[in-house]
Amino acid sequence: MRRLYILLFSAFTFINVQAQNKFNLLVGTYTNTCKSNGIYVYEFDASSGDFKLKNSSENVISPSYLSVSADNKFIYAVNENGKESAVSAFGYDSKSGKVSFINKNNALGADPCHLINDTKNVLVANYSGGNIVVFKKKPDGGITEVQQLIQHEGKGPNVARQEKAHVHMVVFSPDKKFVLSNDLGLDKIFIYKYNPNSANEMLTLKETVDVKPGSGPRHLTFSKDGKFVYLIQELDGTLTTFSYDKSGSLKVIAETSILAKDFKGGTGAAAIKISPDGNFLYVTDRVDANNISVYKILKNGSIELVEQLSTLGKGPRDFAIDPTGSYLLVGHQYTNNIVVFKRDKTTGKLTDTGKKIELCSPVGLVFTKI
């Protein structure tokens, strides 16, 4: 009897561990270059690196970037479509992977490229529009029309890329008291006080922080302890480290380049993210580089380069690390696939598994619980 109990307990434990290692991978795509349904949901096994398609949306226009609600019941997506751009809300059944359209509203700015959400609001960065818009959430998970619009004005020294404001990201501070926004066109980080319950002044400007002229700030991420911010600049490959305090202020403490010393060619730094344990920083670069840089984060917030390797595709627009930290998946906009890398949790190094998810123009990757 005791032996049977041990066997049953072992089987239950094994099944439970297997279940805990399975997650959904949500992928946002461009739909104007090849055949795509929009949003795809894959089941991903973080114990093996295996995956299978569960479901997809239907006839959604270029949902390039996604943000999932904290309760895992809703997905919010930008519909990147020039002057016809919108923001959409979907119901999300994580078990089946079903994505159900709720509603959408005009983005009031061309080419939205990033968004975040909390229990009250959905905040969106409009790249070509050069503005930030805020939608209120409805009880059914849908979104209202835009309740606040903040327009950035100005230009930078790069005539081709900085002819006007280009808002590239909005991100909550760890305590959600502030929203930071990178403007590629103005070489500035805007820091806004966040007032989630306000009717139409959810964001009020606290200050702006200048970065290197012509560098083009794209994406940033907070360290796990919230004391540091790492910013990647798209136009010249600069990687800047800031100290961050709870009053919402940034101070530059270090600057480096993700470009190899002998590199010649086009650069277009893209995504920057930190491993779940907070010990390693990863940054992708596109155009001619098409690589990913791995950095170790030291206790004082400084970083050390571990390795730089090819992402094995063209246009590594975004990547995601599974919640266990075992795998890193890179989405390639132009070679139409997601390459699965095994991740060494001790060294941070990446190894190609030979596994690829083939799909049209993946540009936004998010892991969620099932």
C-alpha positions as CSV (number, residue, x, y, z in Angstrom):
1,M,0.0,0.0,0.0
2,R,2.8,2.4,0.9
3,R,4.6,1.6,-2.4
4,L,1.4,2.4,-4.3
5,Y,1.0,5.7,-2.4
6,I,4.6,6.6,-3.3
7,L,4.0,5.7,-7.0
8,L,0.8,7.8,-7.1
9,F,2.5,10.7,-5.3
10,S,5.4,10.6,-7.7
11,A,3.1,10.5,-10.7
12,F,1.1,13.4,-9.4
13,T,4.2,15.4,-8.7
14,F,5.5,14.7,-12.2
15,I,2.2,15.7,-13.8
16,N,2.1,18.9,-11.7
17,V,5.7,19.9,-12.6
18,Q,4.9,19.3,-16.3
19,A,1.8,21.5,-16.0
20,Q,3.8,24.2,-14.3
21,N,6.3,24.2,-17.1
22,K,3.7,24.9,-19.8
23,F,2.8,28.4,-20.8
24,N,1.0,30.2,-23.7
25,L,3.1,32.1,-26.1
26,L,1.1,35.0,-27.7
27,V,2.5,36.4,-31.0
28,G,1.5,39.6,-32.6
29,T,2.1,39.9,-36.4
30,Y,2.1,42.2,-39.4
31,T,-0.7,41.1,-41.7
32,N,0.1,43.3,-44.8
33,T,3.2,41.5,-46.1
34,C,2.1,37.8,-46.0
35,K,-0.9,35.7,-44.9
36,S,-1.7,36.1,-41.2
37,N,-4.7,35.9,-39.0
38,G,-3.2,38.5,-36.6
39,I,-2.7,37.1,-33.1
40,Y,-1.5,33.5,-32.6
41,V,-1.5,31.4,-29.4
42,Y,1.0,28.6,-29.0
43,E,1.4,26.2,-26.0
44,F,5.1,26.2,-25.1
45,D,6.7,23.5,-22.9
46,A,9.5,25.1,-20.9
47,S,10.9,21.7,-20.0
48,S,11.5,20.6,-23.6
49,G,11.2,23.7,-25.8
50,D,8.4,22.0,-27.7
51,F,5.4,24.0,-28.9
52,K,2.0,23.5,-30.6
53,L,-0.5,26.0,-32.2
54,K,-3.6,26.3,-30.0
55,N,-5.6,29.1,-31.7
56,S,-5.5,32.4,-33.5
57,S,-7.6,35.5,-33.9
58,E,-9.5,36.1,-37.2
59,N,-9.0,38.9,-39.7
60,V,-7.2,41.3,-37.3
61,I,-5.1,44.0,-39.0
62,S,-1.5,44.1,-37.9
63,P,-1.7,43.5,-34.2
64,S,2.0,44.1,-33.9
65,Y,2.3,44.7,-30.1
66,L,0.3,43.0,-27.4
67,S,-0.4,43.6,-23.7
68,V,-2.2,41.1,-21.5
69,S,-4.4,42.1,-18.5
70,A,-3.1,41.1,-15.0
71,D,-6.0,38.6,-14.6
72,N,-5.0,36.9,-17.9
73,K,-8.6,37.4,-19.3
74,F,-8.0,40.1,-21.9
75,I,-5.5,41.1,-24.6
76,Y,-5.0,44.6,-25.8
77,A,-3.3,45.1,-29.2
78,V,-2.2,48.0,-31.4
79,N,-3.4,47.8,-35.0
80,E,-0.5,49.3,-36.8
81,N,-2.0,50.6,-40.1
82,G,-0.8,54.1,-40.9
83,K,-3.5,56.8,-40.6
84,E,-6.2,54.1,-40.2
85,S,-4.5,52.7,-37.0
86,A,-6.5,51.6,-34.1
87,V,-6.3,49.9,-30.7
88,S,-8.3,46.7,-30.0
89,A,-9.5,44.7,-27.0
90,F,-10.0,40.9,-27.0
91,G,-11.3,38.4,-24.6
92,Y,-8.7,35.7,-23.9
93,D,-9.3,32.1,-22.8
94,S,-5.9,30.9,-21.8
95,K,-6.9,27.2,-21.6
96,S,-8.2,26.9,-25.2
97,G,-6.2,29.8,-26.5
98,K,-9.3,31.4,-27.9
99,V,-9.0,35.1,-28.8
100,S,-12.4,36.9,-29.0
101,F,-12.8,40.4,-30.4
102,I,-14.5,42.8,-28.1
103,N,-14.1,46.3,-29.7
104,K,-11.6,48.7,-31.1
105,N,-11.2,52.5,-31.3
106,N,-9.2,55.0,-33.3
107,A,-5.6,55.4,-32.0
108,L,-5.7,59.1,-32.9
109,G,-2.1,58.8,-34.1
110,A,-0.5,56.9,-36.9
111,D,1.3,53.6,-36.3
112,P,0.9,52.7,-32.7
113,C,3.9,50.5,-31.7
114,H,3.6,49.8,-28.0
115,L,1.0,49.7,-25.2
116,I,0.5,48.8,-21.5
117,N,-2.5,48.3,-19.3
118,D,-3.6,48.1,-15.7
119,T,-7.0,47.7,-14.1
120,K,-8.2,51.1,-15.2
121,N,-6.5,52.2,-18.4
122,V,-4.8,51.2,-21.6
123,L,-1.9,53.5,-22.6
124,V,-0.5,53.6,-26.1
125,A,2.6,55.0,-27.9
126,N,1.9,56.2,-31.4
127,Y,5.1,56.2,-33.4
128,S,4.3,58.2,-36.5
129,G,1.7,60.2,-34.7
130,G,4.3,61.3,-32.1
131,N,1.9,61.1,-29.2
132,I,0.6,59.1,-26.3
133,V,-3.1,58.2,-25.9
134,V,-5.0,56.8,-22.9
135,F,-8.2,54.7,-23.1
136,K,-10.4,53.8,-20.2
137,K,-11.4,50.2,-19.7
138,K,-15.0,49.2,-19.8
139,P,-16.5,46.6,-17.4
140,D,-16.5,44.0,-20.2
141,G,-12.8,44.5,-20.9
142,G,-13.4,46.7,-23.9
143,I,-12.0,50.2,-24.3
144,T,-13.6,53.6,-24.5
145,E,-12.6,56.2,-27.1
146,V,-9.4,58.1,-26.3
147,Q,-9.8,60.0,-23.0
148,Q,-6.4,61.8,-23.1
149,L,-3.9,62.7,-25.9
150,I,-0.5,64.1,-25.2
151,Q,1.3,65.4,-28.3
152,H,5.1,65.6,-28.4
153,E,6.7,68.3,-30.5
154,G,10.2,68.8,-31.9
155,K,12.9,67.0,-34.0
156,G,16.4,65.6,-33.7
157,P,19.6,65.8,-35.7
158,N,19.0,62.7,-37.8
159,V,17.1,64.2,-40.7
160,A,15.8,60.9,-42.1
161,R,14.6,59.4,-38.9
162,Q,14.1,62.3,-36.5
163,E,12.1,64.8,-38.6
164,K,9.5,64.9,-35.8
165,A,8.4,63.2,-32.6
166,H,8.3,59.4,-32.6
167,V,7.0,58.0,-29.4
168,H,8.3,54.4,-29.2
169,M,7.3,53.1,-25.8
170,V,5.3,53.6,-22.6
171,V,6.2,51.7,-19.5
172,F,5.1,51.8,-15.8
173,S,7.6,52.4,-13.1
174,P,7.7,49.4,-10.7
175,D,5.4,51.1,-8.2
176,K,3.1,52.4,-11.0
177,K,3.4,55.9,-9.8
178,F,5.0,57.0,-13.0
179,V,4.9,56.2,-16.8
180,L,8.2,56.5,-18.7
181,S,8.0,57.2,-22.5
182,N,10.9,57.0,-25.0
183,D,10.7,59.4,-27.9
184,L,13.1,58.3,-30.7
185,G,12.6,61.5,-32.7
186,L,13.4,63.9,-29.8
187,D,16.2,61.9,-28.1
188,K,14.3,62.2,-24.8
189,I,12.7,60.1,-22.1
190,F,9.5,61.7,-20.8
191,I,8.5,60.9,-17.2
192,Y,4.9,61.4,-16.4
193,K,3.1,61.2,-13.1
194,Y,0.4,58.5,-13.3
195,N,-3.1,59.3,-12.0
196,P,-5.1,56.1,-12.9
197,N,-8.4,57.3,-11.5
198,S,-8.5,60.7,-13.3
199,A,-11.2,61.1,-15.9
200,N,-8.9,62.7,-18.6
201,E,-5.6,63.7,-17.0
202,M,-4.1,60.3,-16.3
203,L,-0.7,61.5,-17.3
204,T,0.9,64.8,-16.1
205,L,4.5,65.6,-17.1
206,K,7.0,65.5,-14.3
207,E,10.2,66.0,-16.3
208,T,12.2,65.0,-19.4
209,V,15.6,63.4,-19.6
210,D,17.9,64.1,-22.6
211,V,20.0,61.3,-24.1
212,K,22.8,61.4,-26.7
213,P,21.7,63.5,-29.8
214,G,20.9,61.3,-32.8
215,S,20.8,58.1,-30.7
216,G,17.1,57.5,-31.0
217,P,15.8,56.0,-27.7
218,R,13.6,53.0,-28.4
219,H,12.9,50.6,-25.5
220,L,13.9,50.5,-21.8
221,T,13.6,48.0,-19.0
222,F,13.8,48.2,-15.2
223,S,16.2,46.1,-13.1
224,K,14.5,43.5,-10.9
225,D,15.1,45.6,-7.8
226,G,13.8,48.7,-9.6
227,K,17.0,50.7,-8.9
228,F,18.3,50.8,-12.4
229,V,17.0,51.4,-15.9
230,Y,18.6,50.1,-19.1
231,L,17.8,52.0,-22.3
232,I,18.6,50.8,-25.9
233,Q,18.9,53.5,-28.6
234,E,17.8,52.3,-32.0
235,L,19.7,54.6,-34.3
236,D,23.3,54.2,-33.1
237,G,23.2,51.1,-30.9
238,T,24.0,53.0,-27.7
239,L,23.0,51.1,-24.4
240,T,22.6,53.5,-21.5
241,T,22.4,52.6,-17.8
242,F,20.5,54.9,-15.4
243,S,20.0,54.9,-11.7
244,Y,16.4,55.3,-10.8
245,D,14.9,56.6,-7.5
246,K,11.3,56.4,-6.3
247,S,10.7,60.1,-6.9
248,G,10.7,59.2,-10.6
249,S,14.1,60.6,-11.5
250,L,16.8,59.1,-13.8
251,K,20.5,59.7,-13.7
252,V,23.0,58.4,-16.4
253,I,25.7,56.2,-14.8
254,A,27.1,54.4,-17.7
255,E,27.0,54.2,-21.5
256,T,28.3,51.5,-23.9
257,S,27.6,50.3,-27.5
258,I,26.1,47.0,-28.6
259,L,28.0,47.2,-31.8
260,A,31.0,45.0,-32.2
261,K,34.3,46.9,-32.7
262,D,34.8,45.7,-36.2
263,F,31.2,46.0,-37.3
264,K,30.4,47.9,-40.4
265,G,26.8,48.2,-41.7
266,G,23.3,49.2,-40.7
267,T,22.1,49.0,-37.2
268,G,18.6,49.1,-35.8
269,A,18.5,48.1,-32.1
270,A,15.2,46.6,-31.2
271,A,14.2,44.8,-28.0
272,I,15.7,44.9,-24.5
273,K,14.7,42.5,-21.7
274,I,16.0,41.0,-18.4
275,S,15.9,37.4,-17.4
276,P,13.3,36.3,-14.8
277,D,16.0,36.0,-12.1
278,G,17.2,39.5,-12.8
279,N,20.8,38.5,-13.5
280,F,21.1,38.9,-17.3
281,L,20.2,41.6,-19.9
282,Y,19.5,40.8,-23.5
283,V,19.4,43.2,-26.5
284,T,18.6,42.5,-30.2
285,D,19.9,44.4,-33.2
286,R,18.5,44.3,-36.7
287,V,19.3,45.6,-40.2
288,D,22.7,44.2,-41.0
289,A,23.7,43.0,-37.5
290,N,20.8,40.6,-36.8
291,N,22.2,39.5,-33.5
292,I,21.5,39.4,-29.8
293,S,23.9,40.6,-27.1
294,V,24.0,39.0,-23.6
295,Y,25.1,41.0,-20.6
296,K,25.6,40.0,-17.0
297,I,24.1,42.5,-14.5
298,L,26.4,43.1,-11.5
299,K,25.1,44.0,-8.0
300,N,25.9,47.7,-8.5
301,G,23.8,47.8,-11.7
302,S,26.7,47.8,-14.1
303,I,26.8,45.3,-17.0
304,E,29.5,43.0,-18.5
305,L,29.2,41.6,-22.0
306,V,29.0,37.8,-21.9
307,E,28.5,37.0,-25.6
308,Q,27.0,38.2,-28.9
309,L,25.6,35.8,-31.4
310,S,23.4,35.6,-34.5
311,T,19.7,35.3,-34.0
312,L,19.7,33.0,-37.1
313,G,17.1,35.2,-39.0
314,K,16.5,38.6,-40.4
315,G,14.8,41.4,-38.4
316,P,14.8,40.2,-34.8
317,R,12.1,42.7,-33.8
318,D,11.1,41.2,-30.5
319,F,12.0,38.3,-28.2
320,A,10.6,36.7,-25.0
321,I,12.1,34.6,-22.2
322,D,9.8,32.0,-20.8
323,P,8.8,32.5,-17.1
324,T,11.2,29.7,-15.9
325,G,14.1,31.3,-17.7
326,S,14.9,28.1,-19.6
327,Y,14.3,29.4,-23.2
328,L,14.6,32.6,-25.2
329,L,12.5,32.9,-28.3
330,V,13.4,35.5,-31.0
331,G,10.8,36.6,-33.6
332,H,12.1,37.5,-37.0
333,Q,9.9,40.0,-39.0
334,Y,11.5,39.3,-42.4
335,T,12.4,35.6,-42.3
336,N,8.9,34.8,-40.9
337,N,9.9,32.6,-38.0
338,I,10.6,32.4,-34.2
339,V,13.9,30.8,-33.3
340,V,14.0,28.8,-30.1
341,F,17.2,29.2,-28.0
342,K,18.1,27.2,-24.9
343,R,19.2,29.5,-22.1
344,D,21.9,28.6,-19.6
345,K,20.6,30.1,-16.3
346,T,24.1,30.2,-14.8
347,T,26.0,31.9,-17.6
348,G,23.2,33.5,-19.5
349,K,24.5,32.0,-22.7
350,L,22.2,30.9,-25.5
351,T,22.3,27.8,-27.7
352,D,20.3,27.1,-30.8
353,T,17.8,24.2,-30.3
354,G,17.2,23.8,-34.0
355,K,13.5,24.5,-33.3
356,K,11.6,27.2,-35.2
357,I,8.0,28.3,-35.2
358,E,7.1,29.3,-38.8
359,L,4.6,32.1,-39.2
360,C,4.1,35.3,-41.0
361,S,6.0,38.4,-39.8
362,P,6.1,37.9,-36.0
363,V,6.8,41.2,-34.3
364,G,5.5,41.0,-30.7
365,L,6.0,38.0,-28.3
366,V,4.4,37.6,-24.8
367,F,4.3,34.6,-22.5
368,T,1.2,34.1,-20.3
369,K,0.0,31.5,-17.8
370,I,-2.4,28.8,-19.0
